[in-house]
Amino acid sequence: MASELGDRLRKTIQNENPRLRAITEQSAASRSGGGDGWSRKEELGHLIDSATNNRVRFVVAALNGSYAGPTYDGHGWVQLGGYGEAAWADLVELWTRANEALVPVVVRIPKDRLPARCRVGDEEDVSLEFLIDDYIVHMQHHLDHILAK
């Protein structure tokens, strides 16, 4: 199952990277669909932060057999990251590399560690397998928004 999750993550990167690269700097600075909320740059920055936080969760759960740790302040991380002022091409590259670095981690998780219990903040315990799957679903949700799918 870990290899299947890794393949899904890899395919997401391969499919969405060219679409992200096709977005212009001007369009990346705007909000998808207009209105309030993050710009495309800030939303992709949120996904970079998510990759950073989830890498720790995945590795700790795989090595220790469980994970318990805090949630993170998504808005605070985006603000401190300064993603709105960053170059779009740099953000796409960072998102791509951060997620490419997660693929071998996910693939190498032993099958017997996928049921490892994980607690993020005050949420209910979930399995490591669920946490990885949820990460990919969450990422695709934001990518669909950024790409106006």
N, C-alpha and C positions, 0 to 999 in steps of 0.2 A: 504493500500500500504506500509506503514512503516513496518508492520509485514513481508511482502513479501521481502522487502529489507533486513531486519534483518535476515530472513531465508537464503537468498542468501549469506550474509556475513558469517553466521554461517557454512553453507555448504562448503564454500570456505576454511575456517579454518580447518574444519574436514577432507576435502579431501586432502588438500595440506600439512598439518602438518606432516603426516607420510612420505610423499615423501621428504620433507625438512630434516627431521631427518635421512633419509637414506643416505644423502650426507655426504661423509667423510670430515674430517677437511682439508685434503690436497686438495680435489676437491673444497671445499668451498673457499679456498684461491685463486683459479684460476679464470680466466675469462671464462664465458660460451661461448663456441665456439671459444675461443682464441681471439687474436687480442687486440685492444684497448678497453678502457672502464673500468667500475667497475668490481671488483671481485664479486663472488657470495655473499660474506660476505658484501661487500659495497652496493650491490644492495638490499639485504635484509635490511640493515641498512637504505637505502633510504625509504623502505616501512615502517619501524618503525617511521621514521621522518614524513612520510605522515600521518600515523595514529595519531600522536601527533598533527599535524597542523589541520587535518580535524576534530578531536574531538572538537576543539575550534569552528570551523566554524559551525558544526552541532548543538552544544549546543547553541551558540549565536543566530543563525537563529531561532531555535525552541523556545527559550525564548523571544527574542525581535521581532520576526516577520520579521527580515531581517538581513543580514550580509554584511559588507563591510570591507575588510581588505587586507593586502599585500599578495603577493605571498611569497615564501621563496626560498632561494638560496640552491637548492638541493645539488649541489656539495660542497658548503661550509659546510652545515650541515653534510654531509657524512664525509668530512675531519675532522671536529671538533669532530665528534662522535667517531673517531678512530675505526670504524667497522672492518677495515682490520686486526687489531691486536687482535680483540676480539675472544673468543672461539665461534665456530659455534653453539654448543649446546645452549649457552647462548643467542645468537642472535635469534635462532629459538624460544626459550622460550619467549623472550621479544616480538617478533613479534606476537606470539600466544596470549599472555596475553593482549597486547595492543589492538588487534582486538577483542578478547573476551569481553573486557571492552566496546568496541563500540557497540556490539550487543544490549545490553539493552537500550542504549541511542537511537539507531535508532528505535527500536521497540516501545519505549515510546513517540516518536514524534507524537503529535496530528495530525490527518488527515488534519485539517485546517491550519497547519503550513507547510505542504509539498510544497505549492506553494510560500512560502516565497522567496523573491528576495535576491539573493546572488551575490556579486561582489567580485571577487578575483583579486587583482591587477588592471590592465587596461583591463581585459577581459570584454566581454559583460555580463550583468546580466543573471543569470540562476536561476531556481527554486532550492529550497533545495532538492527536490526529484531528480532532475537532478544531483546535486552535489554529493549526496550519491551514485547514480547509477554510475556516472563517477569514483568515488573513487574505487568502486568494480571492474569496468572494468580496470582501471589503475593498480590496485593491481594484477589482474589476468594476465595482459600483462607482468608485471615484473616477476611474479611467473613462467609463461610459459618460459620466457627467462632463469631464474635461473635453472629451471628443464629441460631445453633443450627439450621442447615439440615441 
